[in-house]
Amino acid sequence: METAAASPILVPLVLSVALLVFHIALQGMLATRELGSQWNAGPRDEAREPKGILAGRAARASANFRETYPGFVALALAVAIANDPSGWDLVGAWLWLAARLVYIPLYLAGIPYIRSLVWLVALAGLAIMAATVVV
């Protein structure tokens, strides 16, 4: 059995952290462009929210990512511990990551239906990962 430290599942797991940071940076950049750098650097005591379309979409895309992200992390760690992630479990992880990456520009562009389909693809990736852990 391969140890978790050498597990190939760690590559998409680490890249998922980069994707999380990208979401946060994109959301912050768009909000700062609208509300100003003084707002960003300040304590943000006032409950000001950006009203622009892109800033709002970036915030919602980020929130959507963070809804499934804990599940991905838990499944990736379960895969690393439970079995050799060289088959379907790894396919599921990469599928989730790729779909979550494609989701961002679709959401920012306001493309309906295809965006929802891509979200379902990401969910299928999680389901594949879960199935490999319990089987």
N, CA, C and O atoms as CSV, one atom per row, in Angstrom:
chain,resi,resn,atom,element,x,y,z
A,1,MET,N,N,0.845,-1.186,0.000
A,1,MET,CA,C,0.000,0.000,0.000
A,1,MET,C,C,0.883,1.239,0.000
A,1,MET,O,O,1.860,1.318,0.745
A,2,GLU,N,N,0.537,2.192,-0.831
A,2,GLU,CA,C,1.279,3.428,-0.955
A,2,GLU,C,C,0.951,4.339,0.227
A,2,GLU,O,O,-0.189,4.365,0.689
A,3,THR,N,N,1.923,5.072,0.710
A,3,THR,CA,C,1.653,5.991,1.813
A,3,THR,C,C,1.011,7.254,1.278
A,3,THR,O,O,1.125,7.584,0.098
A,4,ALA,N,N,0.340,7.947,2.168
A,4,ALA,CA,C,-0.339,9.184,1.763
A,4,ALA,C,C,0.659,10.212,1.249
A,4,ALA,O,O,0.322,10.992,0.358
A,5,ALA,N,N,1.880,10.238,1.785
A,5,ALA,CA,C,2.872,11.228,1.369
A,5,ALA,C,C,3.264,11.053,-0.097
A,5,ALA,O,O,3.621,12.024,-0.765
A,6,ALA,N,N,3.200,9.832,-0.595
A,6,ALA,CA,C,3.603,9.571,-1.974
A,6,ALA,C,C,2.395,9.419,-2.899
A,6,ALA,O,O,2.554,9.073,-4.070
A,7,SER,N,N,1.222,9.668,-2.400
A,7,SER,CA,C,-0.002,9.432,-3.154
A,7,SER,C,C,-0.173,10.443,-4.286
A,7,SER,O,O,0.012,11.643,-4.077
A,8,PRO,N,N,-0.525,9.964,-5.490
A,8,PRO,CA,C,-0.766,10.888,-6.602
A,8,PRO,C,C,-1.995,11.768,-6.397
A,8,PRO,O,O,-2.159,12.759,-7.108
A,9,ILE,N,N,-2.852,11.435,-5.455
A,9,ILE,CA,C,-4.035,12.261,-5.185
A,9,ILE,C,C,-3.629,13.608,-4.590
A,9,ILE,O,O,-4.405,14.563,-4.609
A,10,LEU,N,N,-2.409,13.676,-4.062
A,10,LEU,CA,C,-1.962,14.923,-3.460
A,10,LEU,C,C,-1.753,16.029,-4.499
A,10,LEU,O,O,-1.834,17.210,-4.161
A,11,VAL,N,N,-1.489,15.670,-5.739
A,11,VAL,CA,C,-1.308,16.695,-6.782
A,11,VAL,C,C,-2.600,17.478,-6.996
A,11,VAL,O,O,-2.575,18.704,-6.892
A,12,PRO,N,N,-3.742,16.822,-7.292
A,12,PRO,CA,C,-4.964,17.630,-7.418
A,12,PRO,C,C,-5.372,18.298,-6.098
A,12,PRO,O,O,-6.003,19.355,-6.113
A,13,LEU,N,N,-5.022,17.699,-4.974
A,13,LEU,CA,C,-5.341,18.319,-3.686
A,13,LEU,C,C,-4.583,19.636,-3.524
A,13,LEU,O,O,-5.166,20.644,-3.124
A,14,VAL,N,N,-3.295,19.629,-3.833
A,14,VAL,CA,C,-2.499,20.861,-3.740
A,14,VAL,C,C,-2.984,21.885,-4.763
A,14,VAL,O,O,-3.073,23.073,-4.452
A,15,LEU,N,N,-3.294,21.442,-5.969
A,15,LEU,CA,C,-3.804,22.367,-6.982
A,15,LEU,C,C,-5.154,22.954,-6.575
A,15,LEU,O,O,-5.485,24.080,-6.948
A,16,SER,N,N,-5.930,22.189,-5.812
A,16,SER,CA,C,-7.213,22.712,-5.345
A,16,SER,C,C,-7.017,23.878,-4.382
A,16,SER,O,O,-7.842,24.790,-4.331
A,17,VAL,N,N,-5.933,23.848,-3.623
A,17,VAL,CA,C,-5.618,24.977,-2.741
A,17,VAL,C,C,-5.279,26.208,-3.589
A,17,VAL,O,O,-5.691,27.322,-3.266
A,18,ALA,N,N,-4.534,26.001,-4.666
A,18,ALA,CA,C,-4.235,27.108,-5.578
A,18,ALA,C,C,-5.525,27.675,-6.173
A,18,ALA,O,O,-5.650,28.888,-6.341
A,19,LEU,N,N,-6.478,26.807,-6.489
A,19,LEU,CA,C,-7.756,27.260,-7.025
A,19,LEU,C,C,-8.538,28.043,-5.974
A,19,LEU,O,O,-9.195,29.031,-6.303
A,20,LEU,N,N,-8.475,27.618,-4.730
A,20,LEU,CA,C,-9.117,28.352,-3.640
A,20,LEU,C,C,-8.515,29.758,-3.521
A,20,LEU,O,O,-9.244,30.743,-3.402
A,21,VAL,N,N,-7.190,29.841,-3.555
A,21,VAL,CA,C,-6.516,31.136,-3.469
A,21,VAL,C,C,-6.896,32.009,-4.669
A,21,VAL,O,O,-7.088,33.217,-4.528
A,22,PHE,N,N,-7.002,31.393,-5.845
A,22,PHE,CA,C,-7.417,32.156,-7.031
A,22,PHE,C,C,-8.811,32.741,-6.845
A,22,PHE,O,O,-9.048,33.905,-7.165
A,23,HIS,N,N,-9.731,31.933,-6.327
A,23,HIS,CA,C,-11.094,32.426,-6.070
A,23,HIS,C,C,-11.060,33.637,-5.136
A,23,HIS,O,O,-11.699,34.656,-5.400
A,24,ILE,N,N,-10.317,33.513,-4.055
A,24,ILE,CA,C,-10.233,34.592,-3.069
A,24,ILE,C,C,-9.611,35.836,-3.693
A,24,ILE,O,O,-10.094,36.948,-3.480
A,25,ALA,N,N,-8.539,35.648,-4.464
A,25,ALA,CA,C,-7.859,36.782,-5.093
A,25,ALA,C,C,-8.755,37.454,-6.134
A,25,ALA,O,O,-8.808,38.682,-6.199
A,26,LEU,N,N,-9.448,36.674,-6.936
A,26,LEU,CA,C,-10.334,37.233,-7.957
A,26,LEU,C,C,-11.454,38.038,-7.315
A,26,LEU,O,O,-11.749,39.159,-7.730
A,27,GLN,N,N,-12.065,37.458,-6.312
A,27,GLN,CA,C,-13.145,38.145,-5.607
A,27,GLN,C,C,-12.624,39.441,-4.986
A,27,GLN,O,O,-13.263,40.487,-5.101
A,28,GLY,N,N,-11.479,39.373,-4.338
A,28,GLY,CA,C,-10.898,40.553,-3.702
A,28,GLY,C,C,-10.502,41.621,-4.707
A,28,GLY,O,O,-10.728,42.808,-4.473
A,29,MET,N,N,-9.916,41.212,-5.816
A,29,MET,CA,C,-9.490,42.158,-6.839
A,29,MET,C,C,-10.690,42.910,-7.430
A,29,MET,O,O,-10.644,44.128,-7.598
A,30,LEU,N,N,-11.752,42.181,-7.740
A,30,LEU,CA,C,-12.931,42.816,-8.328
A,30,LEU,C,C,-13.649,43.724,-7.320
A,30,LEU,O,O,-14.157,44.783,-7.690
A,31,ALA,N,N,-13.688,43.314,-6.066
A,31,ALA,CA,C,-14.300,44.156,-5.035
A,31,ALA,C,C,-13.460,45.407,-4.811
A,31,ALA,O,O,-14.007,46.499,-4.652
A,32,THR,N,N,-12.145,45.262,-4.796
A,32,THR,CA,C,-11.255,46.409,-4.591
A,32,THR,C,C,-11.341,47.381,-5.761
A,32,THR,O,O,-11.296,48.596,-5.566
A,33,ARG,N,N,-11.462,46.858,-6.959
A,33,ARG,CA,C,-11.598,47.732,-8.131
A,33,ARG,C,C,-12.837,48.615,-7.996
A,33,ARG,O,O,-12.841,49.770,-8.422
A,34,GLU,N,N,-13.869,48.065,-7.408
A,34,GLU,CA,C,-15.111,48.815,-7.263
A,34,GLU,C,C,-15.130,49.701,-6.010
A,34,GLU,O,O,-15.565,50.851,-6.072
A,35,LEU,N,N,-14.666,49.175,-4.889
A,35,LEU,CA,C,-14.777,49.890,-3.610
A,35,LEU,C,C,-13.515,50.666,-3.230
A,35,LEU,O,O,-13.552,51.495,-2.321
A,36,GLY,N,N,-12.410,50.408,-3.912
A,36,GLY,CA,C,-11.181,51.151,-3.663
A,36,GLY,C,C,-10.207,50.446,-2.740
A,36,GLY,O,O,-10.583,49.610,-1.919
A,37,SER,N,N,-8.944,50.810,-2.900
A,37,SER,CA,C,-7.895,50.169,-2.102
A,37,SER,C,C,-7.949,50.591,-0.641
A,37,SER,O,O,-7.514,49.849,0.240
A,38,GLN,N,N,-8.482,51.781,-0.382
A,38,GLN,CA,C,-8.616,52.207,1.007
A,38,GLN,C,C,-9.596,51.305,1.751
A,38,GLN,O,O,-9.371,50.962,2.912
A,39,TRP,N,N,-10.673,50.925,1.088
A,39,TRP,CA,C,-11.631,49.986,1.685
A,39,TRP,C,C,-10.952,48.647,1.945
A,39,TRP,O,O,-11.108,48.059,3.015
A,40,ASN,N,N,-10.197,48.172,0.959
A,40,ASN,CA,C,-9.541,46.867,1.084
A,40,ASN,C,C,-8.531,46.867,2.224
A,40,ASN,O,O,-8.441,45.892,2.971
A,41,ALA,N,N,-7.775,47.942,2.365
A,41,ALA,CA,C,-6.743,48.007,3.396
A,41,ALA,C,C,-7.318,48.321,4.773
A,41,ALA,O,O,-6.666,48.091,5.791
A,42,GLY,N,N,-8.522,48.840,4.800
A,42,GLY,CA,C,-9.125,49.243,6.066
A,42,GLY,C,C,-9.737,48.079,6.829
A,42,GLY,O,O,-9.671,46.929,6.394
A,43,PRO,N,N,-10.336,48.395,7.979
A,43,PRO,CA,C,-10.908,47.344,8.839
A,43,PRO,C,C,-12.250,46.819,8.348
A,43,PRO,O,O,-12.743,45.820,8.871
A,44,ARG,N,N,-12.852,47.468,7.356
A,44,ARG,CA,C,-14.138,47.067,6.773
A,44,ARG,C,C,-15.250,46.991,7.819
A,44,ARG,O,O,-16.078,46.081,7.808
A,45,ASP,N,N,-15.244,47.962,8.710
A,45,ASP,CA,C,-16.275,48.029,9.744
A,45,ASP,C,C,-17.658,48.264,9.154
A,45,ASP,O,O,-18.664,47.793,9.686
A,46,GLU,N,N,-17.695,48.998,8.048
A,46,GLU,CA,C,-18.963,49.230,7.368
A,46,GLU,C,C,-19.286,48.008,6.513
A,46,GLU,O,O,-18.400,47.425,5.886
A,47,ALA,N,N,-20.522,47.638,6.494
A,47,ALA,CA,C,-20.935,46.468,5.714
A,47,ALA,C,C,-21.172,46.880,4.266
A,47,ALA,O,O,-22.308,46.869,3.791
A,48,ARG,N,N,-20.112,47.238,3.572
A,48,ARG,CA,C,-20.217,47.626,2.161
A,48,ARG,C,C,-19.951,46.409,1.295
A,48,ARG,O,O,-18.978,45.684,1.502
A,49,GLU,N,N,-20.808,46.197,0.340
A,49,GLU,CA,C,-20.651,45.105,-0.615
A,49,GLU,C,C,-20.550,45.689,-2.010
A,49,GLU,O,O,-21.248,46.654,-2.321
A,50,PRO,N,N,-19.708,45.135,-2.851
A,50,PRO,CA,C,-19.660,45.623,-4.233
A,50,PRO,C,C,-20.990,45.348,-4.932
A,50,PRO,O,O,-21.633,44.327,-4.691
A,51,LYS,N,N,-21.383,46.259,-5.785
A,51,LYS,CA,C,-22.658,46.126,-6.478
A,51,LYS,C,C,-22.481,45.752,-7.953
A,51,LYS,O,O,-23.463,45.500,-8.650
A,52,GLY,N,N,-21.243,45.714,-8.425
A,52,GLY,CA,C,-20.990,45.396,-9.828
A,52,GLY,C,C,-21.299,43.948,-10.158
A,52,GLY,O,O,-21.246,43.072,-9.294
A,53,ILE,N,N,-21.617,43.714,-11.403
A,53,ILE,CA,C,-21.990,42.375,-11.849
A,53,ILE,C,C,-20.841,41.388,-11.676
A,53,ILE,O,O,-21.037,40.310,-11.115
A,54,LEU,N,N,-19.642,41.739,-12.151
A,54,LEU,CA,C,-18.514,40.806,-12.077
A,54,LEU,C,C,-18.101,40.518,-10.645
A,54,LEU,O,O,-17.824,39.371,-10.296
A,55,ALA,N,N,-18.058,41.547,-9.817
A,55,ALA,CA,C,-17.688,41.337,-8.412
A,55,ALA,C,C,-18.697,40.420,-7.730
A,55,ALA,O,O,-18.314,39.542,-6.957
A,56,GLY,N,N,-19.974,40.615,-8.009
A,56,GLY,CA,C,-21.013,39.758,-7.434
A,56,GLY,C,C,-20.909,38.329,-7.923
A,56,GLY,O,O,-21.051,37.385,-7.146
A,57,ARG,N,N,-20.661,38.173,-9.204
A,57,ARG,CA,C,-20.518,36.821,-9.755
A,57,ARG,C,C,-19.290,36.126,-9.185
A,57,ARG,O,O,-19.337,34.937,-8.871
A,58,ALA,N,N,-18.192,36.862,-9.050
A,58,ALA,CA,C,-16.985,36.267,-8.479
A,58,ALA,C,C,-17.229,35.830,-7.038
A,58,ALA,O,O,-16.764,34.769,-6.622
A,59,ALA,N,N,-17.955,36.641,-6.280
A,59,ALA,CA,C,-18.264,36.287,-4.890
A,59,ALA,C,C,-19.148,35.044,-4.828
A,59,ALA,O,O,-18.932,34.166,-3.993
A,60,ARG,N,N,-20.139,34.970,-5.709
A,60,ARG,CA,C,-21.030,33.799,-5.710
A,60,ARG,C,C,-20.316,32.553,-6.202
A,60,ARG,O,O,-20.555,31.462,-5.682
A,61,ALA,N,N,-19.439,32.692,-7.198
A,61,ALA,CA,C,-18.668,31.537,-7.676
A,61,ALA,C,C,-17.747,31.026,-6.583
A,61,ALA,O,O,-17.585,29.818,-6.411
A,62,SER,N,N,-17.145,31.949,-5.846
A,62,SER,CA,C,-16.269,31.562,-4.743
A,62,SER,C,C,-17.054,30.848,-3.642
A,62,SER,O,O,-16.607,29.831,-3.113
A,63,ALA,N,N,-18.218,31.385,-3.304
A,63,ALA,CA,C,-19.062,30.745,-2.289
A,63,ALA,C,C,-19.488,29.352,-2.747
A,63,ALA,O,O,-19.520,28.414,-1.950
A,64,ASN,N,N,-19.812,29.220,-4.023
A,64,ASN,CA,C,-20.199,27.922,-4.561
A,64,ASN,C,C,-19.042,26.925,-4.476
A,64,ASN,O,O,-19.241,25.763,-4.124
A,65,PHE,N,N,-17.848,27.382,-4.797
A,65,PHE,CA,C,-16.663,26.522,-4.693
A,65,PHE,C,C,-16.473,26.043,-3.253
A,65,PHE,O,O,-16.231,24.862,-3.004
A,66,ARG,N,N,-16.585,26.976,-2.317
A,66,ARG,CA,C,-16.358,26.644,-0.911
A,66,ARG,C,C,-17.428,25.720,-0.336
A,66,ARG,O,O,-17.223,25.126,0.722
A,67,GLU,N,N,-18.569,25.591,-1.020
A,67,GLU,CA,C,-19.603,24.660,-0.563
A,67,GLU,C,C,-19.192,23.207,-0.792
A,67,GLU,O,O,-19.495,22.344,0.032
A,68,THR,N,N,-18.511,22.930,-1.889
A,68,THR,CA,C,-18.115,21.549,-2.173
A,68,THR,C,C,-16.663,21.257,-1.809
A,68,THR,O,O,-16.248,20.098,-1.771
A,69,TYR,N,N,-15.896,22.304,-1.544
A,69,TYR,CA,C,-14.468,22.114,-1.284
A,69,TYR,C,C,-14.165,21.221,-0.079
A,69,TYR,O,O,-13.296,20.355,-0.183
A,70,PRO,N,N,-14.839,21.394,1.052
A,70,PRO,CA,C,-14.552,20.488,2.180
A,70,PRO,C,C,-14.799,19.016,1.837
A,70,PRO,O,O,-14.068,18.137,2.295
A,71,GLY,N,N,-15.820,18.755,1.039
A,71,GLY,CA,C,-16.085,17.383,0.613
A,71,GLY,C,C,-14.950,16.830,-0.235
A,71,GLY,O,O,-14.550,15.676,-0.078
A,72,PHE,N,N,-14.434,17.660,-1.136
A,72,PHE,CA,C,-13.311,17.229,-1.961
A,72,PHE,C,C,-12.088,16.927,-1.107
A,72,PHE,O,O,-11.442,15.895,-1.292
A,73,VAL,N,N,-11.766,17.811,-0.181
A,73,VAL,CA,C,-10.597,17.605,0.679
A,73,VAL,C,C,-10.759,16.324,1.490
A,73,VAL,O,O,-9.825,15.528,1.584
A,74,ALA,N,N,-11.928,16.120,2.072
A,74,ALA,CA,C,-12.169,14.911,2.866
A,74,ALA,C,C,-12.032,13.655,2.012
A,74,ALA,O,O,-11.411,12.679,2.434
A,75,LEU,N,N,-12.604,13.678,0.824
A,75,LEU,CA,C,-12.522,12.505,-0.051
A,75,LEU,C,C,-11.098,12.269,-0.542
A,75,LEU,O,O,-10.657,11.124,-0.631
A,76,ALA,N,N,-10.381,13.333,-0.859
A,76,ALA,CA,C,-8.995,13.173,-1.304
A,76,ALA,C,C,-8.142,12.545,-0.209
A,76,ALA,O,O,-7.316,11.674,-0.481
A,77,LEU,N,N,-8.340,12.979,1.008
A,77,LEU,CA,C,-7.586,12.386,2.123
A,77,LEU,C,C,-8.016,10.944,2.371
A,77,LEU,O,O,-7.181,10.087,2.656
A,78,ALA,N,N,-9.307,10.676,2.264
A,78,ALA,CA,C,-9.796,9.299,2.429
A,78,ALA,C,C,-9.206,8.391,1.358
A,78,ALA,O,O,-8.808,7.262,1.645
A,79,VAL,N,N,-9.151,8.883,0.126
A,79,VAL,CA,C,-8.572,8.106,-0.977
A,79,VAL,C,C,-7.093,7.834,-0.707
A,79,VAL,O,O,-6.612,6.719,-0.905
A,80,ALA,N,N,-6.379,8.862,-0.253
A,80,ALA,CA,C,-4.949,8.708,0.011
A,80,ALA,C,C,-4.686,7.675,1.108
A,80,ALA,O,O,-3.695,6.947,1.060
A,81,ILE,N,N,-5.568,7.621,2.080
A,81,ILE,CA,C,-5.390,6.696,3.197
A,81,ILE,C,C,-5.909,5.301,2.872
A,81,ILE,O,O,-5.284,4.306,3.237
A,82,ALA,N,N,-7.045,5.223,2.191
A,82,ALA,CA,C,-7.750,3.953,2.015
A,82,ALA,C,C,-7.224,3.062,0.906
A,82,ALA,O,O,-7.264,1.839,1.037
A,83,ASN,N,N,-6.738,3.629,-0.165
A,83,ASN,CA,C,-6.373,2.777,-1.290
A,83,ASN,C,C,-5.338,3.443,-2.185
A,83,ASN,O,O,-4.870,4.544,-1.898
A,84,ASP,N,N,-4.992,2.773,-3.255
A,84,ASP,CA,C,-4.019,3.268,-4.225
A,84,ASP,C,C,-4.746,4.127,-5.253
A,84,ASP,O,O,-5.460,3.594,-6.103
A,85,PRO,N,N,-4.575,5.452,-5.190
A,85,PRO,CA,C,-5.312,6.319,-6.098
A,85,PRO,C,C,-4.687,6.375,-7.487
A,85,PRO,O,O,-4.059,7.366,-7.861
A,86,SER,N,N,-4.864,5.325,-8.225
A,86,SER,CA,C,-4.312,5.318,-9.578
A,86,SER,C,C,-5.383,4.983,-10.603
A,86,SER,O,O,-5.092,4.865,-11.793
A,87,GLY,N,N,-6.614,4.830,-10.149
A,87,GLY,CA,C,-7.701,4.471,-11.050
A,87,GLY,C,C,-8.801,5.499,-11.030
A,87,GLY,O,O,-8.566,6.691,-11.223
A,88,TRP,N,N,-10.012,5.021,-10.794
A,88,TRP,CA,C,-11.185,5.888,-10.847
A,88,TRP,C,C,-11.155,6.989,-9.803
A,88,TRP,O,O,-11.660,8.086,-10.046
A,89,ASP,N,N,-10.574,6.714,-8.652
A,89,ASP,CA,C,-10.513,7.734,-7.604
A,89,ASP,C,C,-9.719,8.951,-8.072
A,89,ASP,O,O,-10.097,10.090,-7.796
A,90,LEU,N,N,-8.634,8.707,-8.772
A,90,LEU,CA,C,-7.830,9.807,-9.304
A,90,LEU,C,C,-8.560,10.502,-10.453
A,90,LEU,O,O,-8.475,11.722,-10.595
A,91,VAL,N,N,-9.270,9.738,-11.267
A,91,VAL,CA,C,-10.086,10.324,-12.342
A,91,VAL,C,C,-11.138,11.255,-11.736
A,91,VAL,O,O,-11.363,12.355,-12.242
A,92,GLY,N,N,-11.776,10.814,-10.659
A,92,GLY,CA,C,-12.778,11.642,-9.996
A,92,GLY,C,C,-12.203,12.942,-9.463
A,92,GLY,O,O,-12.824,13.999,-9.576
A,93,ALA,N,N,-11.019,12.859,-8.883
A,93,ALA,CA,C,-10.369,14.063,-8.341
A,93,ALA,C,C,-10.046,15.059,-9.448
A,93,ALA,O,O,-10.322,16.251,-9.319
A,94,TRP,N,N,-9.460,14.567,-10.535
A,94,TRP,CA,C,-9.125,15.455,-11.646
A,94,TRP,C,C,-10.378,15.999,-12.325
A,94,TRP,O,O,-10.387,17.140,-12.788
A,95,LEU,N,N,-11.425,15.198,-12.387
A,95,LEU,CA,C,-12.684,15.641,-12.969
A,95,LEU,C,C,-13.265,16.785,-12.152
A,95,LEU,O,O,-13.704,17.792,-12.707
A,96,TRP,N,N,-13.267,16.626,-10.830
A,96,TRP,CA,C,-13.765,17.685,-9.952
A,96,TRP,C,C,-12.948,18.956,-10.151
A,96,TRP,O,O,-13.514,20.036,-10.319
A,97,LEU,N,N,-11.631,18.837,-10.134
A,97,LEU,CA,C,-10.764,19.999,-10.253
A,97,LEU,C,C,-10.945,20.703,-11.604
A,97,LEU,O,O,-11.056,21.927,-11.664
A,98,ALA,N,N,-10.971,19.922,-12.674
A,98,ALA,CA,C,-11.134,20.518,-14.010
A,98,ALA,C,C,-12.489,21.224,-14.136
A,98,ALA,O,O,-12.572,22.326,-14.677
A,99,ALA,N,N,-13.538,20.587,-13.638
A,99,ALA,CA,C,-14.867,21.193,-13.721
A,99,ALA,C,C,-14.934,22.473,-12.894
A,99,ALA,O,O,-15.539,23.457,-13.320
A,100,ARG,N,N,-14.323,22.464,-11.726
A,100,ARG,CA,C,-14.339,23.660,-10.886
A,100,ARG,C,C,-13.549,24.794,-11.534
A,100,ARG,O,O,-13.879,25.964,-11.347
A,101,LEU,N,N,-12.525,24.460,-12.283
A,101,LEU,CA,C,-11.742,25.464,-12.999
A,101,LEU,C,C,-12.551,26.052,-14.167
A,101,LEU,O,O,-12.546,27.265,-14.381
A,102,VAL,N,N,-13.234,25.196,-14.908
A,102,VAL,CA,C,-14.062,25.638,-16.038
A,102,VAL,C,C,-15.256,26.457,-15.546
A,102,VAL,O,O,-15.732,27.349,-16.249
A,103,TYR,N,N,-15.731,26.157,-14.360
A,103,TYR,CA,C,-16.900,26.820,-13.786
A,103,TYR,C,C,-16.696,28.329,-13.636
A,103,TYR,O,O,-17.637,29.102,-13.818
A,104,ILE,N,N,-15.484,28.748,-13.307
A,104,ILE,CA,C,-15.215,30.163,-13.015
A,104,ILE,C,C,-15.540,31.063,-14.214
A,104,ILE,O,O,-16.354,31.976,-14.073
A,105,PRO,N,N,-14.935,30.841,-15.386
A,105,PRO,CA,C,-15.267,31.745,-16.494
A,105,PRO,C,C,-16.726,31.631,-16.944
A,105,PRO,O,O,-17.308,32.608,-17.415
A,106,LEU,N,N,-17.312,30.448,-16.799
A,106,LEU,CA,C,-18.724,30.305,-17.157
A,106,LEU,C,C,-19.596,31.162,-16.246
A,106,LEU,O,O,-20.539,31.809,-16.704
A,107,TYR,N,N,-19.275,31.162,-14.956
A,107,TYR,CA,C,-20.050,31.961,-14.013
A,107,TYR,C,C,-19.827,33.447,-14.262
A,107,TYR,O,O,-20.784,34.221,-14.289
A,108,LEU,N,N,-18.576,33.850,-14.442
A,108,LEU,CA,C,-18.276,35.263,-14.676
A,108,LEU,C,C,-18.952,35.778,-15.944
A,108,LEU,O,O,-19.378,36.932,-16.003
A,109,ALA,N,N,-19.049,34.917,-16.960
A,109,ALA,CA,C,-19.684,35.308,-18.218
A,109,ALA,C,C,-21.209,35.247,-18.142
A,109,ALA,O,O,-21.894,35.718,-19.050
A,110,GLY,N,N,-21.737,34.674,-17.070
A,110,GLY,CA,C,-23.189,34.588,-16.909
A,110,GLY,C,C,-23.839,33.571,-17.823
A,110,GLY,O,O,-24.983,33.749,-18.242
A,111,ILE,N,N,-23.120,32.508,-18.134
A,111,ILE,CA,C,-23.637,31.483,-19.045
A,111,ILE,C,C,-24.472,30.477,-18.257
A,111,ILE,O,O,-23.930,29.737,-17.436
A,112,PRO,N,N,-25.790,30.439,-18.496
A,112,PRO,CA,C,-26.633,29.491,-17.763
A,112,PRO,C,C,-26.574,28.091,-18.390
A,112,PRO,O,O,-26.020,27.905,-19.473
A,113,TYR,N,N,-27.134,27.155,-17.715
A,113,TYR,CA,C,-27.298,25.763,-18.147
A,113,TYR,C,C,-25.960,25.038,-18.308
A,113,TYR,O,O,-25.740,24.011,-17.666
A,114,ILE,N,N,-25.075,25.547,-19.144
A,114,ILE,CA,C,-23.763,24.901,-19.294
A,114,ILE,C,C,-23.018,24.970,-17.970
A,114,ILE,O,O,-22.362,24.012,-17.560
A,115,ARG,N,N,-23.130,26.124,-17.302
A,115,ARG,CA,C,-22.506,26.274,-15.987
A,115,ARG,C,C,-23.066,25.237,-15.018
A,115,ARG,O,O,-22.314,24.629,-14.257
A,116,SER,N,N,-24.369,25.036,-15.041
A,116,SER,CA,C,-24.990,24.039,-14.162
A,116,SER,C,C,-24.542,22.629,-14.527
A,116,SER,O,O,-24.336,21.794,-13.647
A,117,LEU,N,N,-24.394,22.367,-15.799
A,117,LEU,CA,C,-23.905,21.065,-16.246
A,117,LEU,C,C,-22.471,20.830,-15.763
A,117,LEU,O,O,-22.134,19.729,-15.328
A,118,VAL,N,N,-21.645,21.845,-15.838
A,118,VAL,CA,C,-20.260,21.733,-15.359
A,118,VAL,C,C,-20.252,21.484,-13.858
A,118,VAL,O,O,-19.430,20.710,-13.368
A,119,TRP,N,N,-21.153,22.126,-13.121
A,119,TRP,CA,C,-21.263,21.882,-11.681
A,119,TRP,C,C,-21.616,20.415,-11.419
A,119,TRP,O,O,-21.078,19.798,-10.499
A,120,LEU,N,N,-22.517,19.863,-12.228
A,120,LEU,CA,C,-22.885,18.451,-12.086
A,120,LEU,C,C,-21.710,17.529,-12.403
A,120,LEU,O,O,-21.565,16.476,-11.782
A,121,VAL,N,N,-20.879,17.912,-13.355
A,121,VAL,CA,C,-19.671,17.134,-13.662
A,121,VAL,C,C,-18.755,17.115,-12.445
A,121,VAL,O,O,-18.202,16.072,-12.097
A,122,ALA,N,N,-18.594,18.267,-11.797
A,122,ALA,CA,C,-17.778,18.319,-10.579
A,122,ALA,C,C,-18.366,17.419,-9.496
A,122,ALA,O,O,-17.636,16.714,-8.799
A,123,LEU,N,N,-19.673,17.450,-9.364
A,123,LEU,CA,C,-20.341,16.595,-8.382
A,123,LEU,C,C,-20.135,15.120,-8.719
A,123,LEU,O,O,-19.960,14.296,-7.822
A,124,ALA,N,N,-20.154,14.789,-10.000
A,124,ALA,CA,C,-19.889,13.408,-10.428
A,124,ALA,C,C,-18.473,12.996,-10.038
A,124,ALA,O,O,-18.242,11.851,-9.648
A,125,GLY,N,N,-17.537,13.916,-10.143
A,125,GLY,CA,C,-16.167,13.622,-9.711
A,125,GLY,C,C,-16.120,13.258,-8.235
A,125,GLY,O,O,-15.434,12.313,-7.845
A,126,LEU,N,N,-16.851,14.009,-7.416
A,126,LEU,CA,C,-16.911,13.682,-5.988
A,126,LEU,C,C,-17.566,12.326,-5.761
A,126,LEU,O,O,-17.123,11.553,-4.911
A,127,ALA,N,N,-18.610,12.038,-6.511
A,127,ALA,CA,C,-19.305,10.752,-6.369
A,127,ALA,C,C,-18.382,9.591,-6.748
A,127,ALA,O,O,-18.395,8.547,-6.097
A,128,ILE,N,N,-17.593,9.773,-7.788
A,128,ILE,CA,C,-16.637,8.734,-8.190
A,128,ILE,C,C,-15.620,8.504,-7.085
A,128,ILE,O,O,-15.303,7.363,-6.749
A,129,MET,N,N,-15.111,9.594,-6.522
A,129,MET,CA,C,-14.149,9.466,-5.430
A,129,MET,C,C,-14.777,8.733,-4.239
A,129,MET,O,O,-14.162,7.842,-3.652
A,130,ALA,N,N,-15.998,9.115,-3.895
A,130,ALA,CA,C,-16.671,8.480,-2.755
A,130,ALA,C,C,-16.902,6.999,-3.003
A,130,ALA,O,O,-16.736,6.179,-2.100
A,131,ALA,N,N,-17.280,6.660,-4.216
A,131,ALA,CA,C,-17.544,5.261,-4.546
A,131,ALA,C,C,-16.275,4.416,-4.427
A,131,ALA,O,O,-16.345,3.260,-4.011
A,132,THR,N,N,-15.142,4.965,-4.778
A,132,THR,CA,C,-13.901,4.183,-4.699
A,132,THR,C,C,-13.449,3.973,-3.256
A,132,THR,O,O,-12.763,2.998,-2.947
A,133,VAL,N,N,-13.831,4.882,-2.390
A,133,VAL,CA,C,-13.434,4.741,-0.979
A,133,VAL,C,C,-14.266,3.687,-0.286
A,133,VAL,O,O,-13.746,2.934,0.538
A,134,VAL,N,N,-15.562,3.617,-0.604
A,134,VAL,CA,C,-16.442,2.680,0.094
A,134,VAL,C,C,-16.487,1.296,-0.519
A,134,VAL,O,O,-16.995,0.360,0.098
A,135,VAL,N,N,-15.961,1.156,-1.728
A,135,VAL,CA,C,-15.995,-0.154,-2.391
A,135,VAL,C,C,-14.784,-0.968,-2.017
A,135,VAL,O,O,-14.635,-2.100,-2.476
